[in-house]
Amino acid sequence: MARSDTVYVCQSCGAVHAKWAGRCDDCGSWNTLQEETQSAPLGTQASAPKRSAGRRARLELVDLGSATDDPPRFETGMAEFDRVAGGGLVPGSAVLVGGDPGIGKSTLLLQAAARLALKGHSAVYISGEEAADQVRRRARRLGLADAPVALAAETSLESILDGLKSDPPAIAILDSIQTLWSDQLAAAPGTVAQVRACAQELVRFAKKRGTVVVLVGHVTKDGQIAGPRVVEHMVDAVLYFEGERSHQFRILRAVKNRFGPTDEIGVFEMNDAGLGEVANPSALFLDGRGSAAPGAAVFAGMEGTRPVLTEIQALVAPAAFGTPRRAVVGWDSGRLAMVLAVLEARCGLGFGGKDVYLNVAGGLKIAEPAADLAVAAALVSSAFDIALPAEGVVFGEIALSGDVRTVGRAEARLKEAAKLGFSRAIVPAGVEGAGLEVTGIDTVHTLVSRLDPGPQ
């Protein structure tokens, strides 16, 4: 019989403590230690029969130069989903999909499973949060009732594995990993021990049987996948499904992919028939953009291998109560503080007594430093109350010295701008673009001097 101990496990990072404390020593989170009865982990020597040394398998070593074929892939037919996955789902891989509640994770995966099933691949959808009738009603609403997808509502890990092992499917979707539990552990479903053990067994099943296992994960209030981070290390790909509920589009973003590029995005539009693909995201993000107005700059960015144009909006206004406010949506607040400091120190602009609001239109989140120059242009445009050219795009990285540095894939950014009808570009010095009137900026002071209207 396996030995059982009482330990206290942090529900944020998975650290194990011998006694309860108000604060986790590993991650610093407060009130996250929960008492659990810990038994021997699944698949360890304590829970499995010992093997004799003679029956132990030998370790096979190969050299790096051995010929290796590219892995086969299951293409769902959803171009945006396949793009994020690296060209399709690889047999035997484990994929973790996270996102806010109600964002459309179940809808997206049900559509992907139905597309694969209609192509002749066996697909299984196991729901731990909804009844089978609820999933069937969603499929009927999406027009997927005729897709040969096997459906089940189950949360017991042993029952799920027994059913999958009898006839391994090409793809198995489990919604969600936080609802599964194993009878070999005394912990409640959703705890660190259960999530870690269930994910480990499902990943092992995927590798042995060649089934694509897709796990749906809950997210915390910070937007990270809930549970121990070790789950993200066990799987082959981690995808985040994000978007604003006030907008109709959703973004599928790859943050880890062992079989394809990371930082790739796929854009979908939510409508009555489910999630539709958006072939041209730039046109969607710029949809509804009116005439040129102060504080608006079009940024030509890169999301993975795809150039995406979006509008950055800034508003500089006098502080109403003496304490200036900084509000940022869709960009790093620390990066905004750096750009403001450079504008104050290198260009003599004063933002100390003014409120600064920055917004990335459409709900897109931008992380690359190439947006520095576009943010600076929007801030200066709002401060001087002068509109930037409506037909122009801006990109470039700003150094603390005030210099504007070049960024990668500049040619692809300018080609996307030209394709959408833009004719001018404010870019770092030395960048050339065929078909566009390019204005090279070597320092941020040059940008300010071009926009400064002078004494009124």
Disulfide bonds with the S-S distance in Angstrom:
none
